[in-house]
Amino acid sequence: MDINIEAVNKAINIADFNHTELLEIALTHPSYIYEDRKLNSQQKVKQERDYRRLAILGDEILNAVVVDYLHKNYPTLNQGEITELKSKLVRREKASKFAHKLNLRNICRLGGSEKDKEISKQVDLFGEMFEALVGAIYLNFDRNFSPARDWLVNHFIKQSVDELTERGTTEKESSEDSSQTASTVNADEATLLQKKAEADALVANNEKLQELLTWVHKKSLQVEPHYQPVKVRAFYLTLIWLLGITFARKLDPNCSPGKARQFFSCFNRACDVVLDIAFFDNPKTDPANVIVSVFALELEPELKQALQQIQAELPDLDKEKEPFEYWWQNNGQDWIDKIKNILGHDLQLDDEQRNLLKQYYNANRCLVEEMNSNSNVTRPVREEIENKLFGI
């Protein structure tokens, strides 16, 4: 089945869309690609890659358009207010609504595994497809930002911003919600809600950290639903801290060789830790401990493969000091770039931002520990707090 280009053009209302092959890519979901028997494995991988590349391009265009629109039309908004409004407008849930407004479900190509699913279970799918469509529109106009911006603003952004601002500023909404909740909670719950607000305030006005937390939120939406979202967000925030900050700093040639060797010794220790957890920590060999060795980094298979390659390349850190320093000096920057590319987030934080992120993470961990140890916390309050722990 081919994409009905005439129906697509009518839906998106762009008369001069010349590169229709971009629409074919943007509106063909990987579930369809991998069921297409006419394609060999290499062609399937390439088509999926093209789709994902369009989606990440469109995601960044959407972010830029929203900020540009808010900056131009709302001169009284401060940095924190712009960031908070942006986070509401670029979420996958919002992009999915945009996709359904265009009726993409009826004009795209889905595999059999997705065709019969309820729309409520395809939020991430159609959010990503809308982003891919934005990427296609941007490329159709030879990477000219203005047509893509105007299309997004006229069809989606202006109306969405109007709806948000009509309900008052995001700060006022948050305050009203908190006041309403506080009237029905006990003293312990009120304390936890206050601590959650204090934790959020640590990063609320820092655009770089808000971008990071938005990335964490989006990554968590791509994970299978049987994982607990709060744990997934905590995983990705920790992963960014380890690989986006620590890993990159230790591979930097300006770092001392001794500190780099000390960090990379974790690759050797990691294998021992997994084996210890699996077989030695419990004489009866708890099945969960064995499974953890199988599913380690299962959320990010490409990252897992890259880390295994690093481990295979590393010289013996105890016996081969000079070979390690040679490997480190000659391969460090390439691996920094590769890991950041896999993560999809080029993280560069200054000392103040790193300190704020550390405080934010520790505050969220403390909230989890307090909730788990306090029997007075009701399910509604627990869910209210957990829904935004470690992310937007």
VOGU-375190 format. One record per residue: residue in three letters; x, z, y of N, C-alpha, C, O in turn. Coordinates in steps of 0.02 Angstrom, whole numbers, plus 50000, padded with zeros to 5 digits. Atoms other than C-alpha are relative to their C-alpha. Layout:
N
ALAXZYXZYXZYXZY
...
# end
This chain:
392
MET500435000049940500005000050000500445000050062500885004350069
ASP499635000449938500704994950169499655004050054499045005150052
ILE500294996649942500445004450331499594994950039499814989350051
ASN500435004349958499014997050432500245000750073500025005250109
ILE499704999649934499994993650591499484999550055499545002850107
GLU500535000749949498444988350686499645006750011499505008650068
ALA500334993449995497615005150647500465005150034500245009450072
VAL499514995449969499205014350697500044998850074500025003650114
ASN499965001749929499345005150862499385002450038499425004850095
LYS500624997649968497535009350899500005007550007499775010250057
ALA499994992750000497805027650856500485002750054500315007450089
ILE499504997449953499375029950962499914997050070500184999550119
ASN500165003149935498745018451101500634997750037500714999150097
ILE499405003049970500405009751132499974992549986500084990349930
ALA500125007250009500124991251160500644996249984500624991449945
ASP499385003850007501934985651167500495003149951501085003849965
PHE499564997150051502604993651008500294994349959499954991349917
ASN499685005850030503844980650950500325001449932500304997149887
HIS499624998550061504834989350813499545003549949499595009549938
THR500504997150046503444991850686500325003049938500025007149904
GLU499654997150058504734995650550500115007550010500165011249962
LEU499924992849986504975012450637499365003749983499385009549960
LEU500644996950018503125016150613499945000649925499685005649899
GLU500004999750073503315012050428500405006049976500195009549930
ILE499574994350020504715024850414499665006650018499635011249976
ALA500274993749976503855038250517499375002249963499245008149956
LEU500654998350031502195037350424500014999249924499484998849893
THR499945000150073502865036150246500345006549978500945007449987
HIS499744993450019503065053650176500434999549937500294995349894
PRO499575000250060504435057250047499625000749934499854998249883
SER500394999550062503085061849920499774993149976499704992049916
TYR500175006950018502575043449925500624996149979500614992349931
ILE499375003650014504365037149926500225001149928500404996449893
TYR499744998550067504825046049765499524998249944499704998849885
GLU500465002650051503285039549675499994992349998499664989449956
ASP499995007349995503665021449723500484997149947501094997949952
ARG499605002650056504265012849563500404993850018500844991849981
LYS499635006049979504874997649658500685001850029501104997450038
LEU499374997949969506295007849733500465003249948500245006949904
ASN499524996350042507885013249645500185006650034499965007950090
SER499864993249975508595030649670500364999850068500225004050111
GLN499645000449937509785025349810499544998150057499605000750113
GLN500485002049948508385016849906499545005850019499375006650077
LYS500444994349987507285032249889500365005150044500085007750092
VAL499614995249961508665043649955500084997550071500025001450119
LYS499915002849933508985031850101499355000450041499365002350099
GLN500634999849964507135030750147499825007150021499575008250077
GLU500144993149981506935049550143500465002250057500245005450104
ARG499534998349947508505051550249499774997150067499805000550118
ASP500235003249938507825039150377499405003850029499355004750090
TYR500594996349978506185048850384500215006750031499975008550086
ARG499784993549975507045065750406500384999350066500315003450111
ARG499625001149939508205058650539499534998750059499635001250114
LEU500505001149947506715052250639499665006550020499535007750079
ALA500354993749987505885069250622500425004750043500165007750090
ILE499584995449961507365079150688500114997350071500165001150119
LEU499955003149934507565066750831499375001450040499405003450099
GLY500634998849965505725068250875499905007250019499615008750071
ASP500054992949985505815087150866500375001750064500125005450107
GLU499604998749940507185087450998499694996750061499704999650116
ILE500345003349944506255074951107499405004250022499295005150082
LEU500584995849985504695085851097500215006150039499905007950089
ASN499744994249964505695101051150500184998350072500015001850119
ALA499775002149934506465091651296499414998350046499415000050105
VAL500585002049959504795084651355499625006250024499415006650082
VAL500374994049981503955101751353500365003750056500055005750105
VAL499624996549949505345109951453500004996150065499924999050119
ASP500015004349940505415095251574499335000650035499315001250096
TYR500664999649971503535096151601499885006750034499635007050090
LEU500094993349972503515114951629500435001050062500225003950112
HIS499544999349944505025114051744499744996350061499794998750117
LYS500235004149945504245100351850499355002650030499265002650091
ASN500684998649977502445106451860499855007450011499335009150039
TYR500114992849993502625125451856500615003350031500985006949996
PRO499394997649968503975130051983500065007650004500605010250016
THR499974992749995503515148551982500175003449934500295009449933
LEU499834997050065503865151151797500745001749998501164997950020
ASN499304998350009505465160451758500244997649932499864994749894
GLN499705002650062506645156551614499645002649938499504998849891
GLY500324997150058505815168551493499304997249989499114996049931
GLU500685002650006504065161951530500014992749975499604990849934
ILE499935006950024504625143851506500165000049926499874996249887
THR499804999750071505465148451341499425002049956499334999249902
GLU500564997750041503935157651278499454994849994499184993749940
LEU500505005450004502735143751324500254994349956499874991549916
LYS499735005450041503895131051246499945001649926499764997349886
SER500034998150071503955140851083499304999149972499234997749913
LYS500695000950023502055139951074499824992649992499414990849951
LEU500185007149998502015121251108500384995749951500164990149936
VAL499605004250045503365115150989499995002449928500354999749886
ARG500054997750069502895124750834499694994649955499324990349979
ARG500275004850046502475114950678499235000249998498904995149989
GLU500734999550000500685121650685499704995750056499194992350046
LYS500255003949943500445113750856500114992549988499674988450002
ALA499855007150015501295097350804499524997449947499314991649950
SER500485002050052500155096950651499324998550031498984993750011
LYS500645001349965498625098150765500034993450037499544989750039
PHE499915006449966499315083750867499924994349950499614989249965
ALA500035005350052499505073650706499284998749979499084993049970
HIS500705000950021497695076750657499584997050057499084993650044
LYS500345003249943497125071950832500094992549997499654988750019
LEU499875007250008497915054950796499734997249935499774991249922
ASN500265002150065497105054550624500544997349954500424992649915
LEU499445002450041498805052350541499865000549925500104996449887
ARG500134999150071498145058650375499694993749969499814992149911
ASN500355005950026497075042850357500384993550010500164988349986
ILE499635006249989498385030350413500725000449976501104995549982
CYS499324999350026499985037150335500004998849924499484997649894
ARG499945000850073500645035350157500235006749971500765009249987
LEU499844993750035500615051050049500024998849926499674994549899
GLY499985000350072501085053349868499395003549969499035007150004
GLY500584997150033499795058649740500005007650001499475010750001
SER499964992749999500435076549745499755003050066499605008950069
GLU500204997549934499935077849929499304997550020498985000650063
LYS500635003149977498375066849943499405004849996498985004950040
ASP500594995950012497165079649873500075007250025499635011350014
LYS499894993249975497895095149955499555001350060499374996850098
GLU500384998149941496895104750083500444999250062501045000350060
ILE499645000949938497385101150262500365006450021500915006250049
SER499704993649981497735119650288500665001349966501065005449989
LYS499374999150037499155118350161500514994550017501034994149985
GLN499555005449982499965103350246500225000450072500384995350103
VAL499814999049930500385110750415500714997550012500834993750059
ASP499305002049991502255108250394500084992549990500454989250026
LEU499955007150015502035090850320499804995850061500184991550083
PHE500235004249944501015083850465500345001850065500384997650111
GLY499604998349941501985093550595500644995950001500834993350053
GLU499395003950004503565085050534499864992550009500254989050040
MET500175007249993502695068050523499874998350073500064992950096
PHE500115001249929502135069650703500674999550037500774995250080
GLU499335000249970503945073350752500344993449984500674990550027
ALA499705006550018504505057850656499694994450041500044989750062
LEU500335005149959503215047550751500275000250072500374994950102
VAL499714999449932503895054250917500694996850001500874993350048
GLY499345003150005505635049150860499954992450000500364989050031
ALA500105007350003504995031650820499814997250068500064991850087
ILE500215002449933504175029950991500604999950047500694995250086
TYR499414999749957505775035451078500484994249985500744991150031
LEU499545005550018506825022650981499694993250016500054988550034
ASN500335006449984505525008951008500144997850071500204991850086
PHE499865001649930505855010051194500755000650016500945002550071
ASP499275000349991507745008751169500285006550028500705006450073
ARG499764993349981508025027551188499875001650074500235005650104
ASN500204998549931507185027551358499545006249997499015006049967
PHE500364993650004506575045451383499304999650032498835002650008
SER500614999949960505205041351509499374997949962498875001449966
PRO500625001950035503965031651399499795005149948499195006649941
ALA500164994950050504075044651259499725006250033499255009350009
ARG500234994149963503875058651386499294998950026498865003250017
ASP500665001449972502375050451470499474999949945498915002449955
TRP500485000350055501535047251303499825007049976499245008649966
LEU500114993250024501745065251246499615004150052499135007650035
VAL500334996249948501215072551413499274998050007498835002350008
ASN500695002549988499665061651435499535001449941498945002749951
HIS500434999150058499045063751257499965007149974499465009049944
PHE499984993450033499545081451210500225005750045499895010850049
ILE499674994349968500665092051321499595002750058499495008850063
LYS500384997649942499635092851481499405004249979499285009650005
GLN500604996450022498045097951392500185006649967499855011749980
SER499804993850034498945110751284500255005350049500105011250042
VAL499764995249949499825118651433499415002750040499395008750055
ASP500594997849962498185119251529499615005349961499385010249990
GLU500364995250042497365128251383500355006849999500035012050000
LEU499624993750002498755141151377499975003650067499875009750069
THR499974996949934498845144151564499315002450023499265007150062
GLU500674997749982496955145551581499855006949972499455010650000
ARG500104993450030497025160751468500465005250031500485011050009
GLY499554995449968498315168451582500714998949974500814995149928
THR499315000750022500195170051564500085003149932499695007349911
THR499874997350067500925173651394500155007450002500005011049954
GLU499854992849995501515190551455499355004050003499295009349973
LYS500634996549994499745195351502499645000149934499355005249915
GLU500335000350066499065189551334500315005149953499965008649917
SER499664995450044500375199651243499825007250017499715011349972
SER500174993249978499995215151346499295001849979499175007449957
GLU500694998750018498125213551316499935001149925499565005549902
ASP500034999250073498375211251129500275006749979499985010049935
SER499694993650017499515226351121499545005850017499495010749980
SER500454994749978498275237051219499415000749953499205006249936
GLN500584999950046496845232151104500205003149934499835007149905
THR499774997350063497875236050950500145007450005499975011349960
ALA499804993049992498515252551020499405004749998499475010549979
SER500594995649998496735259051039499755001749930499355006349923
THR500254998850067496465258250851500555002149951500425002349891
VAL499454998350046498155263550780500175007450006500015010750056
ASN499794993049998498865280550735500675000650036500964995650058
ALA499404998749960500375288550818500614996549971501024993750008
ASP499425003350032501635282050690499994992550012500514989450025
GLU500065007249991500975264350706500144998250073500464993150087
ALA499875001349929501005265250896500755000150015500994996150054
THR499274999649991502835270450888500344993749974500794991050006
LEU499715006050029503255255750774499864993950043500304989750052
LEU500185005749958502325243450885500425000050065500614994850090
GLN499594999449939503275250051036500724997949985501044994550025
LYS499325002050019504935247950944500054992549990500554989350006
LYS500015007350010504445230250896500024996550069500384991650077
ALA500005003049932504075226251080500695000750032500924996150066
GLU499334998949972505765233651130500514995349968500954992750001
ALA499545004750035506655223150998499914993050027500404989550040
ASP500135006849973505805207251060500264999250071500504993950090
ALA499785000249930506235211651240500764998750005500994996250056
LEU499275000949999508095211251194500184992650010500684991050042
VAL499825007249999508055192251175499494995750037499564989650039
ALA500565003849970506475187251270500224995450056499944990050063
ASN499805004049942507385180651423500644996049990500924993450038
ASN499395003750014508855172551336499804993449965499604993449907
GLU500235006450026508485154051311500374997949936500064995249890
LYS499615002050058509885151351186499765003749937499695000749884
LEU500244996150057509265165351073499284998249982499094998549924
GLN500675002250014507475159551091500014993449961499604992349916
GLU499935006350038508025142351030500195001549928499944998449882
LEU499794998150067508875150650882499415002749960499315000749902
LEU500574997050036507325160750836499464994849986499124995249935
THR500475005550013506245145150852500244995949940499854993949898
TRP499705003550058507445136450731499875003949936499695001049884
VAL500124995850058507305151150611499274999549977499134998949918
HIS500715000650017505415150150620499844993349966499494993249916
LYS500135006650029505395131550584500294999449930499984996549886
LYS499705000250067506585133450437499575003849950499495001749893
SER500414995950045505465146950364499374996349980499104997449925
LEU500605003850015503975135150372500124994649948499654992149916
GLN499835005250048504905122650262500105002749930500204998949883
VAL499884996850064505105135150121499355000749961498825001649991
GLU500604999450042503905136149974499625006450017499945011650030
PRO500404994349976502455148050015500055006349958499855011749981
HIS499974993950040502815160049871500555004850023500585010450000
TYR499504995549970504295167049969499685003950057499275001150094
GLN500264996049946503885181250087500304997750066500924998050073
PRO499725003049939504065173650263500495004550037501005002050060
VAL499554995649963504865189050342500695000249968501205000650002
LYS499355000050034506225189050209500374993450009500984993250014
VAL499695006549989506525170450231500304999650070500864997250079
ARG499735000149932506725172550419500635004450005501115002550038
ALA499414995650000507925187050391500594996449968501164997049991
PHE499475003850034508905176050270500334994950047500944994550051
TYR499725005349957509095161850395500365002950061500855000150084
LEU499664996949943509545173350538500685002649979501175001950015
THR499364997650026510895181350431500464994149985501064994449997
LEU499615005950017511455164150372500334997050062500914995150061
ILE499735002649937511675158150551500565004550024501085002250048
TRP499494995449977512645173850593500654999049960501194998949989
LEU499415000750043513815171550445500354993350009500954993050019
LEU499705006650000514075152750450500064996950069500554993550085
GLY499975003049933513655147850628500475003550047500715000550095
ILE499564996249955514695161650705500645002049964501184999749983
THR499414997450032515875170550586500414994549966501014994149975
PHE499665005350036516295155450477500384995450049500964993950039
ALA499705004549951516625144250627500595003250036501094999950050
ARG499464996549964517695157350714500625000949956501185000449980
LYS499444999050044518775160550561500354993449983500954993449968
LEU499695006550013519065141950534500354997150061500754992550056
ASP499695002449938519565139350715500755001349997500965006849981
PRO499274999250001521445136350728500255005650044500815008150034
ASN499794994649956521515149450866499945006949967500225011949992
CYS500054993750037521045162950740500665001249964501034996549950
SER499384998550035522475171950655499944998249926499404999149897
PRO500035001850071522915165850478499805005849955499445005049906
GLY500174994150040522775183650411499255001349999498975002749946
LYS500734998849996520975185650472499624994449963499114995749933
ALA500325005550036520535168450403500045001149925499545000149890
ARG499934998750072521235172750231499545005649978499245005349925
GLN500434994350017520305189250235499284997949994498925000149948
PHE500695002450004518665180450270499894995849938499394996749903
PHE500115004650055518895166950139500105003249932499935000249881
SER499974996550064519285179650006499305001649974499205003049915
CYS500694998750021517395182250005499754994849950499304996249911
PHE500215005150048517235165849908500185002149929499805001049882
ASN499804997650066518195173449764499595006249980499365006749923
ARG500374993950015517315190249777499274998649985498955002349948
ALA500715001650010515605181849781499844998849927499335001149902
CYS500115001250072515775175949601499995006549961499575007549917
ASP499974993650035516265193249543499385004250013499115007449968
VAL500594996149982514825201249638499394997649961499015001649934
VAL500575002850036513555189449560500025001949926499515003849897
LEU499944998250071514235192649385499885007449989499575009549941
ASP500114992750006514265211349414499265001750004499015005649964
ILE500724998849994512455211149473499634997849937499185001349913
ALA500365002850057511935200349327500105003849935499635004549896
PHE499864997450067512785209249184500255007249996500195010449944
PHE499674993550007513655225549227499655005750037499735011550019
ASP500324994749963512595234949354499475003649960499335009549972
ASN500524997050041511235238149226500164998849926500184993149904
PRO499825000950071511685241449043499484996149961499654992949911
LYS500535003650035510015234148991499914992950025499484989250002
THR500025006749971510315218349093499314998350026498934994749994
ASP500635001349966508835217949210499934992450011500364989450043
PRO500085007349992508145199949205500044997850073500304992450087
ALA499975001949929507965200049396500724999350023500874995050064
ASN499305000449980509835203149411500334993649975500774990850008
VAL499735006350026510215188149301499754994150041500124989550057
ILE500315005549963509005176949395500314999150069500354993650095
VAL499715000549933509825181249562500634995649999500794992350048
SER499395004150005511415172849498499824992549995500234988250012
VAL500215006950008510415157049462499714997350066499834991550084
PHE500345002149940509425156449624500385001350064500115000350119
ALA499614998749940510815161349743500044993750043500254988450019
LEU500015005549952510625150149897499564994249977499674988549998
GLU500465005250024509235140549808499614996950059499384991250054
LEU500375002649943508405138549978500364994350034500044990150067
GLU499605005149966509825127450039500484996649951501074998249951
PRO499565003050051510495116549896500594996150029501134996150000
GLU499445003849971511545105450011500545004850025501135003450018
LEU499524995149978512355120750087500365003149941500975004249943
LYS499704997250062512655128049914500544995449974501094997649956
GLN499515004950025513535112049862500624999950045501184999550020
ALA499435000149954514625112350018500445006249991501055005649990
LEU499614993950010515145130449992500374999949934500935002549929
GLN499655000750065515555126649810500604995450007501114996549975
GLN499435004649989516655112349870500575003650036501155002750018
ILE499494996149966517565123949989500365004649950500975005049950
GLN499714995450050517825136349848500484996349954501014998949936
ALA499585003950044518535122549738500654997850035501174997250003
GLU499425002249962519725116949876500495005550017501095004350024
LEU499584994649975520385134049925500615001349955500535002149895
PRO499424997850038522165137849872499935007449982499515010950009
ASP500004992950019522515154649790500215004150062500775003550086
LEU499884996449938522375166449938500555005349994500865007250043
ASP499494994950011523545179349860500694997149987501205000150006
LYS499355002850022524905167949793500234994150042500824992450042
GLU499825006149965524845152649905499845000550075499394997250100
LYS500124998849929524945158650084500094993750042499664992050082
GLU499875006049960525725142950156499524994349984499284991050030
PRO500505005250014524585130750061499335001550032498984996950055
PHE500644998349968523075140350127500024998450074499554995550101
GLU499955001249928523695139550306500004992550015499734990350066
TYR500015007349991523995120750286499294997449992499074993350033
TRP500695002150010522235118350216499565002050059499154998150083
TRP500404997349945521505129050353500104996050064499624994350098
GLN499845003749939522395119850495499744992849997499534990150048
ASN500155007150005522005102550428499274998549983499024992949994
ASN500695001250021520235104750363499495004350036498895003250029
GLY500464995249970519505118750468499464997050043498874998350034
GLN500495002849953518685108750606499504995349965498914995249982
ASP500465004450037517975095950484499465004049964498885002049962
TRP500494995950036517145109850385499535003550048498945004550033
ILE500454997149949516475118150542499454994950018498864996650019
ASP500485005249981515655101650591499514998649943498914997749954
LYS500435001650057514995098550415499485005549989498905004049977
ILE500474994450011514225115950396499475000250054498885001350040
LYS500505000049946513405115150567499524994249993498934994850010
ASN500445005750011512725097950525499495001549946498904999649952
ILE500464998250055511975104550363499485005050025498895004450010
LEU500474995049974511215119450453499514997050050498954999450057
GLY500445003149950510495108050587499945004050063499465003350101
HIS500024995949940510915120350723500715001450023501085005149990
ASP499334999349974512495119350827500035006350043499895006150102
LEU500054993549967512655137650872500655001750035501185002350004
GLN499434997749960513835142551012499755005550046499425004250096
LEU500224994349961513515159951079500585003450035501135003850007
ASP499484996249966514495169551208499975007349975499535009149936
ASP499964993150024514965187851183499365003950013499145007849970
GLU500624996449984513405194351270499434998049953499055002349930
GLN500535002450045512255183451164500115002549929499635004449894
ARG499864997450068513125188651003499825007349996499545009649945
ASN500174992950000512925206851051499245001150000498995005449965
LEU500734999549998511075204451093499704998249932499235001549908
LEU500265002150065510785195350929500115005449948499685006749906
LYS499854994650047511625209350832499525005850011499265008749963
GLN500474994649985510555222350921499294998349975498955002449946
TYR500665002350020508985212050888499925000449924499415002849899
TYR500045000150074509375209950703499975007249973499565008749930
ASN500004993150024509775228450678499345003650016499105007649977
ALA500644996949981508185233650771499454997749952499025001749933
ASN500495002550048507155222550656500095003049931499605004649897
ARG499874996850065507995229650501499765007250000499465009449951
CYS500244993149995507635247250559499245000449996498975005049965
LEU500735000150003505805242650582499774999149928499295002449906
VAL500175001050070505725236350403500085006449960499645008349921
GLU499864993950036506505252350337499495005450017499265009149974
GLU500494995049979505335263250439499314998649972498965003249951
MET500655001750028503795253850383499965001449925499465003949900
ASN499994998950072504315254850201499995007349981499775009149926
SER499954992950016504595273550210499425004150030499385010150020
ASN500554996549967503015277750309499334998049970499114992349978
SER500635001450033501385278950212499414999650049498864997750029
ASN500555000149951500365280250373499904993150032499434992250072
VAL500065006649971500625261950417499494995949961499594994749901
THR500535003850033499055252050378500204992749992500664990350026
ARG499845007050013499075234250312499944995550062500394991550074
PRO500045004349941498435226050474500585000850048500844995850075
VAL499454998849954499785234250580500654997549969501074994550003
ARG499405002550034501125230450450500044992450005500574989750020
GLU500005007349996500615212150448500124997650071500474992650081
GLU499895001949930500565211450638500745000350018501004996050053
ILE499284999249986502365217750646500414995049960500864991849988
GLU499615004450043503015207650498499954992750020500424988950010
ASN500115007049983502285191350562500514997350050500624991250053
LYS499525002449950503595190650700500685003349992501115002650037
LEU499344997150011505055200450627500514994449987500364989649952
PHE499455004750009506705190750634499824992950023500114988149998
GLY500165006749976505915176250728499465000150053499225005350075
ILE500515000849948504685169350854499315001549970498815001150005
# end
